[in-house]
Amino acid sequence: MAAMDTKEIFDLYFKDIPSESSRRIRPQVDRPEVYAYEIKVGKQIFDMDVDELLGLILSFNNERRFGDSNFSISYGSIDQIASTYRSIWNYYIDNIEIIRNPWNDKRMRGAALAKRLSESKEPFTYDVIDTAITNLYNEYPDDNYTPKYIECLLLLFYNGFAEAQEIVLLKEDMINFKTHEVRLTGRTVHLSDRCFELLQYVHNLDEIDTQRGTYKAVLYHDGYFKFVVRAKDADAFQAKTLTEAGAVLTRKITMCVRKKYGIDINYRIVYLLGFFDYIVSKTSLERAKELVTSVRSSEDAQELMRYAGEYGVVADNVTYIKKCLRPFI
């Protein structure tokens, strides 16, 4: 049995690191799910083995801050969480008592951990996006604004916008209205006909009357994509930072899809699915899966990195790309 209460150990560990880092990192690992899981398993986390700790990670709730995927936790966050737990266990070993550190086990590192997490989940496919869009139109049969606006956002990310800020910074002269292409820094995004149609619809929005009051569709400075805000807040909206304006868009997906219908989706997983489906279009579904799961072939790694370069995915190494694409196989 662990020598101290889990909460006490967290308190000791985070007391010894800078307060700014503590405020940012602690919520990732000191979560309500930890204590609920301890009750479920009947032991403290410092007494758990590798398989039990894997179950702990799978119990983490997307509604907090790791909602990149339909997996209980985003693959982009796995390494950071595992690394933090590894450090906490080392602190426990150095300062409280000597125990084995399960986070040093090869099954709890990198691609091996991502593979184990993915085995218990269904692949994330375009059907998830399609279901979200269908739900929106069914929910708002007489509302010509909300479903189209959210569908437009989802398709922009799926077609290749990697961050909300890229949508905020979109300018008219970046769009080829004949070919439906958008020139971004270092890459070109090819919009589907439906996405292009919806982008024009959003751009042409003006004033919207709803049961909750009157809203105005406004441009952010000299941008192209319009934001829908309360009429009284239209002028103040221009004072938002680029990050704040981008958060308005990503929050719409969270509020209007994930929380409303329980469909675990957000902009990042939609963008990465678009990249995966791009690879499928260049090869086949079977070959795309081979590229993601390949561990020893340098040719496979080069091919996957080439597709990343073509699509404009920013990544330093192929291992990171494989981890990001795990939800889709």
CORURCOR-V940446 format. One record per pair of residues at least 12 apart in sequence whose ideal C-beta (glycine too) atoms are under 8 Angstrom apart, sorted by the first residue. I is the first residue (numbers start at 0). GAP is how many residues later the second one is. D is the distance in whole Angstrom. If there is no record, write none. Layout:
((I;GAP;D) (I;GAP;D))
This chain:
((0;42;8) (0;43;7) (0;46;6) (1;42;4) (1;43;8) (1;44;4) (1;45;6) (2;93;5) (2;94;5) (3;92;6) (4;39;8) (5;28;7) (5;29;7) (5;32;7) (5;38;5) (5;39;6) (5;40;7) (6;23;8) (6;28;8) (8;37;7) (8;79;7) (8;82;8) (8;83;6) (8;87;7) (9;16;7) (9;19;8) (9;20;5) (9;78;7) (11;79;8) (11;83;7) (12;74;8) (12;75;5) (12;78;5) (12;79;8) (13;12;5) (13;16;8) (15;75;8) (24;59;6) (26;37;7) (26;38;7) (27;37;8) (27;38;8) (27;49;7) (27;52;7) (27;53;6) (27;56;6) (28;52;6) (28;55;5) (28;56;6) (28;59;7) (30;29;6) (30;30;8) (30;33;7) (31;29;8) (32;23;7) (32;26;5) (32;27;5) (32;28;6) (33;22;7) (35;23;7) (36;18;7) (36;19;5) (36;22;5) (40;14;7) (45;43;7) (45;46;6) (45;53;7) (47;54;7) (48;53;6) (49;52;5) (49;55;5) (49;57;6) (49;58;6) (52;32;8) (52;49;6) (52;50;8) (52;55;7) (53;53;8) (53;54;8) (53;59;8) (53;62;6) (53;63;7) (56;15;7) (56;16;6) (56;21;7) (56;24;7) (56;60;7) (57;14;5) (57;15;8) (57;59;7) (57;62;7) (58;13;7) (59;12;5) (59;13;5) (61;196;8) (61;202;6) (62;195;8) (62;196;8) (66;187;7) (66;191;7) (66;197;7) (66;199;5) (67;198;6) (67;200;4) (67;201;5) (67;204;8) (68;55;6) (68;195;7) (68;199;8) (68;200;4) (68;258;5) (69;51;7) (69;52;7) (69;54;5) (69;58;6) (69;194;5) (69;195;7) (69;199;7) (69;257;6) (70;46;6) (70;47;7) (70;50;5) (70;53;8) (70;256;6) (71;45;8) (71;49;8) (72;44;7) (73;194;7) (73;195;8) (74;39;5) (74;42;8) (74;248;5) (74;249;6) (74;251;6) (74;252;7) (75;192;7) (75;247;8) (75;248;7) (77;35;6) (77;36;6) (77;39;7) (77;245;7) (78;31;7) (78;244;8) (81;21;6) (81;26;6) (81;27;7) (81;31;6) (84;18;5) (85;15;7) (85;17;4) (85;18;7) (88;12;4) (88;13;7) (88;14;6) (109;209;6) (109;213;7) (110;184;7) (110;208;6) (110;211;6) (110;212;6) (113;208;8) (113;209;5) (113;212;5) (114;178;8) (114;211;7) (116;209;8) (117;208;5) (117;209;7) (117;211;7) (120;206;7) (122;204;7) (122;205;6) (122;206;6) (123;145;6) (123;149;6) (123;203;4) (123;204;6) (124;148;7) (124;203;7) (125;32;8) (125;147;7) (125;151;7) (127;135;6) (127;136;8) (127;137;6) (128;25;6) (128;29;7) (128;136;7) (128;141;6) (128;144;7) (130;132;6) (131;18;8) (131;22;7) (131;125;5) (131;129;7) (131;131;5) (131;133;6) (132;14;7) (132;17;8) (132;18;5) (132;21;7) (134;122;8) (134;125;8) (134;126;5) (134;128;7) (135;14;6) (135;15;7) (135;120;7) (135;121;7) (138;121;8) (142;67;8) (144;60;7) (144;63;5) (144;65;8) (144;83;7) (145;110;7) (147;50;6) (147;53;6) (147;54;7) (148;53;6) (148;56;8) (148;79;7) (148;103;7) (149;102;6) (149;103;7) (149;106;5) (149;107;7) (150;47;6) (151;43;7) (151;46;4) (151;47;6) (151;49;7) (151;50;5) (152;14;8) (152;96;6) (152;99;6) (152;100;6) (152;114;8) (153;99;7) (153;103;8) (153;111;8) (153;116;6) (154;36;8) (154;37;7) (154;39;6) (154;40;4) (154;43;6) (155;35;8) (155;39;6) (155;43;7) (156;110;5) (156;111;8) (156;113;4) (156;114;5) (156;117;7) (157;37;8) (157;112;5) (157;113;7) (157;115;6) (157;116;4) (158;30;6) (158;31;7) (158;32;5) (158;33;6) (158;36;5) (158;115;6) (159;27;7) (159;29;4) (159;30;7) (159;111;7) (159;114;6) (159;115;8) (159;151;7) (159;152;7) (160;23;8) (160;28;6) (160;110;7) (161;109;5) (161;150;7) (161;151;8) (161;152;7) (162;83;7) (162;104;8) (163;81;8) (163;82;3) (163;83;7) (163;85;4) (163;86;5) (163;103;6) (164;77;5) (164;78;7) (164;80;8) (164;81;4) (165;18;6) (166;58;5) (166;79;7) (166;82;6) (167;52;6) (167;55;6) (167;57;7) (167;74;6) (167;77;5) (167;78;5) (167;81;7) (168;54;7) (168;73;7) (169;12;7) (169;53;6) (169;54;5) (169;55;5) (170;51;7) (170;52;7) (170;53;6) (171;52;5) (173;50;8) (174;49;7) (179;12;8) (179;13;7) (179;15;8) (179;16;4) (183;128;7) (185;126;6) (186;124;7) (186;125;3) (188;123;8) (198;25;8) (198;26;7) (201;15;7) (201;23;6) (201;24;5) (202;21;6) (202;22;7) (202;23;6) (204;12;3) (204;21;5) (204;23;7) (206;24;7) (207;20;6) (212;17;7) (212;18;8) (213;16;8) (213;17;5) (214;13;5) (214;14;6) (214;15;6) (214;16;6) (215;12;7) (215;13;6) (215;14;8) (215;15;5) (215;18;5) (217;16;5) (217;19;6) (217;20;8) (219;17;7) (219;18;7) (219;20;7) (219;25;5) (220;17;7) (226;18;7) (226;21;6) (226;22;8) (248;18;8) (249;16;7) (249;17;5) (252;12;7) (252;13;6) (252;14;6) (252;17;8) (253;12;6) (268;58;7) (271;52;5) (271;53;7) (271;55;7) (271;56;7) (272;54;8) (272;55;6) (274;32;8) (274;33;8) (274;36;5) (274;38;6) (274;50;7) (275;12;6) (275;16;8) (275;49;5) (275;52;4) (277;29;7) (277;32;8) (277;33;5) (278;12;7) (278;25;8) (278;28;5) (281;25;6) (287;41;8) (288;40;5) (290;12;6) (290;13;5) (290;16;8) (291;12;8) (291;30;5) (291;33;5) (291;34;7) (291;36;8) (291;37;5) (292;29;8) (292;36;7) (300;17;4) (303;14;6) (303;17;6) (303;18;7) (304;13;5) (304;16;7) (307;13;6))
